[in-house]
Amino acid sequence: MSSSRADVTTASPTPSRPTGPISAWDRVKLARNPARPHTLDYLAELARDFVELHGDRSFGDDPALVGGLAQVGGRTVLVLGHQKGTNTKENIARNFGMVRPEGYRKAERLLRHAGKFGLPVVTFIDTPGAEPGIGSEERGQGTAIAESLLTMADLGVPIVAAVVGEGGSGGALAIGVADRILMLENAVYAVASPEACAAILWKDATKAPEAAETMRITAAELARFGIVDEVIPEPVPAHERPRETILAVGAAITAHLDALDARYPPADPATPDRLRADRYAKFRRIGTWRESVRRERGLPVELAAI
Amino acid sequence: MRSFFHRQGKFQPVSADDERADQQIPDDLWVKCPDCKELLYSKELRRNARVCPRCDHHFRLRARERVFLLADDGSFIEWDTELRPEDPLDFVDGGGPYTDKLRRTRTKSGETEALVTGRATVGGHPVGLAVCDFDFLGASMGSVFGEKLARAAERCTKGGMPLLTVSASGGARMHEGIFSLMQMAKTVAALARLGRAGVPHLALLTDPCYGGVTASYATVADVVLAEPKALIGFAGPRVIEQITKQKLPEGFQTAEFLLEHGMVDLIVTRPALRATLCSLLGHYAGARAHRDLAPSDRDGADDRGAPSSDPDLGHLVAAAAGVAAGYGANGSVAEPLPVPTVAVGWAADGPGR
């Protein structure tokens, strides 16, 4: 797979490298570029002995989400990732990286597998979002995502997530409840696609560029918010120098796995609980609000009667 | 139907006081049932817990109406009333800045956020309650929603008190972007700890329940209940129709559809809700008593978890401690109260709290 991804220095057929300052909308287009490396490209380059594990043991296998065992950075890990295609045929087979409930149930099953064998988890996030469809609703798309979130939150092994392309809403987060969240410079991560947001709030999907701007979906902004732990630079957009990008992502993942190992020694029986507690603390603090202290003395009005 | 509860521009700004719920009830005398088209006397509809007496159509409830219907009389103590949303993104959409929208919504709905949390007793069983108010920006989940729910779950974890969530939401709140998305992880993580502590989470899904709420805390409950004919799903029906170009099957995404596909435990009509909850809570309380946990594990002092920086709320904690200790405070379960008559009617003066 890596051979087909040899770095090309010739001009890309699509005008994908914007000139001037890169807007949020430019990043959306970069993140969606079909030539950008996808999960299996990362695994082909970074993983040794990758054994793909299929199926949710209940309904089917979802090719839009791949998972399996592999050696990454000198240790065996469980890898999970959304998988888009590079061309139309592949994309149809992979459902454009839009995962169905059986995909999330496969992820959930493999996460528990990682917990059972004490394997660190590495995930690659790259999806437009969970699949909207009749079958997905019948098989409980919402519940499948929620259960994956629950299992990730409660997992006693270290988790590193890398947003490498499109971080599309709950379908992305479903494999993103991690101890370390890394993000490529031109990746985006958002509560909804800019088109969906524009359609809902502007009643006009063509306002997507404006929505992209105000939604604050770029790696730099998410790092500023403290949601992303490390931004991996893309001196050249990933689709132009895929191998360079893959190696940079690999180095960052390995560094974070090493740091997590040092901080949470796998042999220490307290490690699973410490990981859970610290992961909870990480997500627990996310949010912005004001909280005023009651001004009046005594009981609040609605409680005084009790 | 929504216009029945809240007609734009019709209401004066309401302050958060006892009369709040009362003031929101419009003075229309007659309401048309959207299902059977029967004209209903609005007072009678209210007395019938907003269930159409002719066809059993369940009208949507505001959060405080729901609390009034669920909680034993006078038992509800609200939590975290002083949390207010911020605008971390400086979000501006076609309709203007988010902060303006918040101000308008606050005035129209009389609520300060889309989730009302607190503790109450249901048939004598102490529970933590978290109830969505769909009239506040479609009960979308933003930072305050997530924070209130996480705090509620933490109090329930500490106090060994079951959590009851009542959801009706359009999903995550766009205006708070990634912060809203992360509330999905945050609320579920709080529930993971609740589960680890062996404390039950009961969820009631009501019309409509979509997106980030269906895909997070609302569906990872130990028991998932749904109201009849409530629309529940991940993606909205219009989105699915547009993308798949397929005609949606009859009854798609209704509670009955979810039951048929194994996604909910039980459909419960509004009049039967309290009795069902009492049975469930009784089972968990009984099981807990049987496990005979060490009394030192919970002294019943910390389940309100009011911010320690707030002396007035701290005061409240002490005041409420006696009531709260019911659930396993001394290693046994408080004498279960007789299941009260199922509350189907409003008090004559409406759900004023």
Chai-1 contact restraints between the chains, C-beta under 6 A:
chainA,res_idxA,chainB,res_idxB,connection_type,confidence,min_distance_angstrom,max_distance_angstrom,comment,restraint_id
A,P132,B,A235,contact,1.0,0.0,6.0,A-B,restraint_1
A,P132,B,V239,contact,1.0,0.0,6.0,A-B,restraint_2
A,P132,B,I240,contact,1.0,0.0,6.0,A-B,restraint_3
A,P132,B,I243,contact,1.0,0.0,6.0,A-B,restraint_4
A,G133,B,T244,contact,1.0,0.0,6.0,A-B,restraint_5
A,E137,B,G233,contact,1.0,0.0,6.0,A-B,restraint_6
A,E138,B,H261,contact,1.0,0.0,6.0,A-B,restraint_7
A,G140,B,M263,contact,1.0,0.0,6.0,A-B,restraint_8
A,Q141,B,F234,contact,1.0,0.0,6.0,A-B,restraint_9
A,G142,B,T214,contact,1.0,0.0,6.0,A-B,restraint_10
A,G142,B,A215,contact,1.0,0.0,6.0,A-B,restraint_11
A,G142,B,T219,contact,1.0,0.0,6.0,A-B,restraint_12
A,G142,B,F234,contact,1.0,0.0,6.0,A-B,restraint_13
A,T143,B,T219,contact,1.0,0.0,6.0,A-B,restraint_14
A,T143,B,M263,contact,1.0,0.0,6.0,A-B,restraint_15
A,I145,B,A215,contact,1.0,0.0,6.0,A-B,restraint_16
A,A146,B,A215,contact,1.0,0.0,6.0,A-B,restraint_17
A,A146,B,S216,contact,1.0,0.0,6.0,A-B,restraint_18
A,A146,B,T219,contact,1.0,0.0,6.0,A-B,restraint_19
A,A146,B,V220,contact,1.0,0.0,6.0,A-B,restraint_20
A,L149,B,A185,contact,1.0,0.0,6.0,A-B,restraint_21
A,L149,B,V188,contact,1.0,0.0,6.0,A-B,restraint_22
A,L150,B,V188,contact,1.0,0.0,6.0,A-B,restraint_23
A,L150,B,A192,contact,1.0,0.0,6.0,A-B,restraint_24
A,L150,B,V220,contact,1.0,0.0,6.0,A-B,restraint_25
A,A153,B,V188,contact,1.0,0.0,6.0,A-B,restraint_26
A,A153,B,A189,contact,1.0,0.0,6.0,A-B,restraint_27
A,A153,B,A192,contact,1.0,0.0,6.0,A-B,restraint_28
A,D154,B,A192,contact,1.0,0.0,6.0,A-B,restraint_29
A,G170,B,G212,contact,1.0,0.0,6.0,A-B,restraint_30
A,G170,B,A215,contact,1.0,0.0,6.0,A-B,restraint_31
A,L173,B,L181,contact,1.0,0.0,6.0,A-B,restraint_32
A,L173,B,M184,contact,1.0,0.0,6.0,A-B,restraint_33
A,V177,B,A185,contact,1.0,0.0,6.0,A-B,restraint_34
A,V191,B,A172,contact,1.0,0.0,6.0,A-B,restraint_35
A,V191,B,G177,contact,1.0,0.0,6.0,A-B,restraint_36
A,V191,B,S180,contact,1.0,0.0,6.0,A-B,restraint_37
A,V191,B,L181,contact,1.0,0.0,6.0,A-B,restraint_38
A,A192,B,M174,contact,1.0,0.0,6.0,A-B,restraint_39
A,C197,B,M174,contact,1.0,0.0,6.0,A-B,restraint_40
A,L201,B,D93,contact,1.0,0.0,6.0,A-B,restraint_41
A,L201,B,M174,contact,1.0,0.0,6.0,A-B,restraint_42
A,W202,B,D93,contact,1.0,0.0,6.0,A-B,restraint_43
A,W202,B,G94,contact,1.0,0.0,6.0,A-B,restraint_44
A,T214,B,F91,contact,1.0,0.0,6.0,A-B,restraint_45
A,T214,B,V92,contact,1.0,0.0,6.0,A-B,restraint_46
A,M215,B,G177,contact,1.0,0.0,6.0,A-B,restraint_47
A,R216,B,L89,contact,1.0,0.0,6.0,A-B,restraint_48
A,R216,B,G177,contact,1.0,0.0,6.0,A-B,restraint_49
A,L222,B,I178,contact,1.0,0.0,6.0,A-B,restraint_50
A,I227,B,I178,contact,1.0,0.0,6.0,A-B,restraint_51
A,Y280,B,A189,contact,1.0,0.0,6.0,A-B,restraint_52
A,F283,B,A185,contact,1.0,0.0,6.0,A-B,restraint_53
A,F283,B,K186,contact,1.0,0.0,6.0,A-B,restraint_54
A,F283,B,A189,contact,1.0,0.0,6.0,A-B,restraint_55
A,R284,B,K186,contact,1.0,0.0,6.0,A-B,restraint_56
A,I286,B,M182,contact,1.0,0.0,6.0,A-B,restraint_57
A,I286,B,K186,contact,1.0,0.0,6.0,A-B,restraint_58
A,G287,B,S143,contact,1.0,0.0,6.0,A-B,restraint_59
A,G287,B,G146,contact,1.0,0.0,6.0,A-B,restraint_60
A,G287,B,E147,contact,1.0,0.0,6.0,A-B,restraint_61
A,G287,B,F179,contact,1.0,0.0,6.0,A-B,restraint_62
A,T288,B,E86,contact,1.0,0.0,6.0,A-B,restraint_63
A,T288,B,P88,contact,1.0,0.0,6.0,A-B,restraint_64
A,T288,B,S143,contact,1.0,0.0,6.0,A-B,restraint_65
A,W289,B,L83,contact,1.0,0.0,6.0,A-B,restraint_66
A,W289,B,E86,contact,1.0,0.0,6.0,A-B,restraint_67
A,W289,B,S143,contact,1.0,0.0,6.0,A-B,restraint_68
A,W289,B,V144,contact,1.0,0.0,6.0,A-B,restraint_69
A,W289,B,E147,contact,1.0,0.0,6.0,A-B,restraint_70
A,R290,B,R84,contact,1.0,0.0,6.0,A-B,restraint_71
A,E291,B,E82,contact,1.0,0.0,6.0,A-B,restraint_72
A,E291,B,L83,contact,1.0,0.0,6.0,A-B,restraint_73
A,S292,B,E82,contact,1.0,0.0,6.0,A-B,restraint_74
A,V293,B,D310,contact,1.0,0.0,6.0,A-B,restraint_75
A,R294,B,D312,contact,1.0,0.0,6.0,A-B,restraint_76
A,V301,B,D17,contact,1.0,0.0,6.0,A-B,restraint_77
A,L303,B,I77,contact,1.0,0.0,6.0,A-B,restraint_78
A,I306,B,G74,contact,1.0,0.0,6.0,A-B,restraint_79
